[in-house]
Amino acid sequence: MKNKKLKDKLTIGVFSSSSPISATVPVRYRRGKEYLQSKGIDVVDGILYKKQD
């Protein structure tokens, strides 16, 4: 089954509620973000980007 092409530009926001992957493993986060962008999706980093407690 193939996905249909999106007619409008899609934007998603990303946040880490329990595991700050963008801070602990930034390469993995960047790879996932680049994958989504390669599919034509705009990615907006949330306010917790690169933060950890």
SVG drawing of the C-alpha trace seen along z (x, -y; Angstrom):
<svg xmlns="http://www.w3.org/2000/svg" viewBox="-4 -27 29 29">
<polyline fill="none" stroke="black" stroke-width="0.4" points="0.0,0.0 1.4,-3.4 0.8,-6.6 -0.9,-9.4 1.0,-12.5 0.0,-15.4 -1.5,-18.4 -0.6,-21.0 2.7,-21.4 2.6,-19.5 4.3,-20.9 4.7,-19.0 6.1,-20.0 8.4,-17.8 8.9,-17.6 10.3,-15.1 8.1,-14.6 10.0,-11.9 13.3,-11.1 15.2,-14.1 16.6,-12.3 17.6,-15.6 20.0,-16.2 21.2,-12.7 21.6,-11.4 21.5,-14.4 22.7,-12.3 19.6,-10.1 17.3,-13.1 18.8,-14.8 18.6,-11.7 14.9,-11.3 14.3,-15.0 16.2,-14.8 14.1,-11.8 10.9,-13.6 12.2,-16.6 13.2,-14.4 9.5,-13.4 8.5,-17.0 7.4,-17.6 8.5,-20.8 9.7,-20.1 9.5,-22.6 11.5,-22.0 9.6,-22.5 10.8,-24.6 12.4,-21.5 14.7,-20.9 18.2,-20.1 17.1,-20.5 17.3,-17.9 16.5,-17.8"/>
</svg>
